[in-house]
Amino acid sequence: MKIICNKSDLVYGVQTVQRAVSTKNTMPILDGILIEANDNKIVFKATNLEIGIICSTNAKTIETGSIVLPSRYFGELVKKLPDIPIHIETNENYSTNITYGESSTSINGYNPEEFPVLPHISSNKLIKIPGDLFKNMVKQVVIAISRDEARPIFTGILTDIGSNGVKLIGTDTHRLAYRSNTIQTKLEMKEIIPGKTLAEVSKLIDNEEPVSISFDKNQVLFQTENISIISRIINGQFPDYNQVIPSNYSTNVRIDTKAFLQAIERASLLVRENSQDKANVIKLSISGEHLTINSNAPDVGRLHEKIPAFIEGEDIIISFNSRYLLDVLKVIDEEEIYLQLTGSLSPGIIKPVNQDNFLYLILPIRTV
Amino acid sequence: MKIICNKSDLVYGVQTVQRAVSTKNTMPILDGILIEANDNKIVFKATNLEIGIICSTNAKTIETGSIVLPSRYFGELVKKLPDIPIHIETNENYSTNITYGESSTSINGYNPEEFPVLPHISSNKLIKIPGDLFKNMVKQVVIAISRDEARPIFTGILTDIGSNGVKLIGTDTHRLAYRSNTIQTKLEMKEIIPGKTLAEVSKLIDNEEPVSISFDKNQVLFQTENISIISRIINGQFPDYNQVIPSNYSTNVRIDTKAFLQAIERASLLVRENSQDKANVIKLSISGEHLTINSNAPDVGRLHEKIPAFIEGEDIIISFNSRYLLDVLKVIDEEEIYLQLTGSLSPGIIKPVNQDNFLYLILPIRTV
């Protein structure tokens, strides 16, 4: 393999695929980045066997071929290279010369034959989503998933595609986030995609570029012009979310999103100081023309926040985990939200006042 | 105590003195910030008994008095407060109400009488230095000091003031940084100031404002209009730096600072990968019209950098710890430096080509 490329293309390719390199690996080759030089194009690949990333960039290929280079050292080196043409040439024993001007570094590489083959996914079952919409949808749902790998379904996001468009649902069983969007598609399927994968895809794609999503039996493929991300799908039965979302409420509160968020942030600071309380309990009192927040950490102090609100229905006192409220208030861009409640022991609903396609369900905490 | 102040003044005062609060303290009161309300001014104080910071800001005092509030929680709370007038009022038992609009937080404070009294330093022995000059001088010298508290002298910076101005000297015995500047003063003294103190002062002062430095028997005081920083002085005998700085050299290399820095950065990446080598050894070869850098990490690869240089005197091969070179090249703003050497086993000197008042001495590594 013998190529000439510029620094920015090299950095782009390496940094893009590097996100798939696992820090803890039993197979040394997975610490590496596969570089394939085709005609006038180089392709970078990396995988941790859960997710694989492929990135194409420009280069002048003098001699086609491939090599695997250690991800961390190679990744840091390219960032520090001068901004002049960079020559990369493999020698025998997979040693690779990186030459820049009068200087050069030789890196011990690995046999590219030993690099795992990334699965091929046909693009038959395909849907296209604008980049900025995809990012916004993922951002609003990924907040509700679990990090507990022992229950894999709840680390995933149910991706429900049908004639109405795309629905994303995430839940850790304490709260649930639902986001839909009408998108023209003939595709009809329900798959659980790892939340980590969707978060990675969100970070890698541009706002301006659409992302194509294709499905295979156990795999999902995300594609933009230069980048492909392949991930496994999570097998299992996702809970029936329609069943848990209440259709009625006895109290409806309309409140300023930012004022509510900032008050919850202050309340969170205090409950965090309360070493006896792992559940971050804050109490909401809804009555008259105000929503009142109380939290208490006996050793440190207590907090009383009063926010103007437009309230319909019954007065209510209800307790929530402050972190679950924070998570959702941070991803709502609308100025006002509805908080809809049905008694102190039933789940509450938060949704933006002018955005019909997002809903967040949150279980209350039973307090004495 | 009863005051009204705005958010930005409160945040400024708290964040300024918070830098003196130790994270590991046996005395709970030292986790606190002392707030003193005088006539139309509030004064914030914090100390870890090594360094004390005092900051004055504006406030409307309704009732003079003082209180100690827990630094971490209070500090995070003020950052999250709305940008409206904030009322702070102490009650019995040192409980303190922070009221903002219709909301309020009450914090359990401490008895201000228990807060340690910060020493008073008379401003007799005083020198004034422009803020930007002070910062630049400290930045160039603090790189050379030790972090090893077992040898306190080498964690300090010798501050040598006389009719020629100010000289700062720092050394960890492997390298030494010397920086001087002519400043009009009648003061004549030599004291070892903790490097940490000088670094903190640099972070707290403005470029545009002069800083006054006054000395007492065991203390030093730094002052700007709103901020005072008091620190202990380190007792002991600082090595005679004039004796270790060589006055001759047999090789003089003039080289581009940035090109040298970037090559050393790449070399550092590689030697860091070399698990057998804790000394970060890189080899410089000086001959003809080039300075050549070689480094080698057998498991990972090897590097060969060739930089154009203007060389006078003998050819030489010499090895250094790459970190010691990096440290100094990052704090030199001049385009070119001199590297002056006297054989492979004698200390080398690095100094900017057009800046006479800075010098860095570095011991070579004996390699086989």
Interface residues (C-beta under 8 A of the other chain):
Chain A: P70 Y73 E76 L77 K80 L81 P82 S95 G101 E102 S103 S104 T105 S106 I107 N108 Q262 A263 E265 R266 L269 L270 E273 H290 D299 V300 G301 R302 L303 H304 E305 K306 I307
Chain B: P70 Y73 E76 L77 K80 L81 P82 S95 G101 E102 S103 S104 T105 S106 I107 N108 Q262 A263 E265 R266 L269 L270 E273 H290 D299 V300 G301 R302 L303 H304 E305 K306 I307
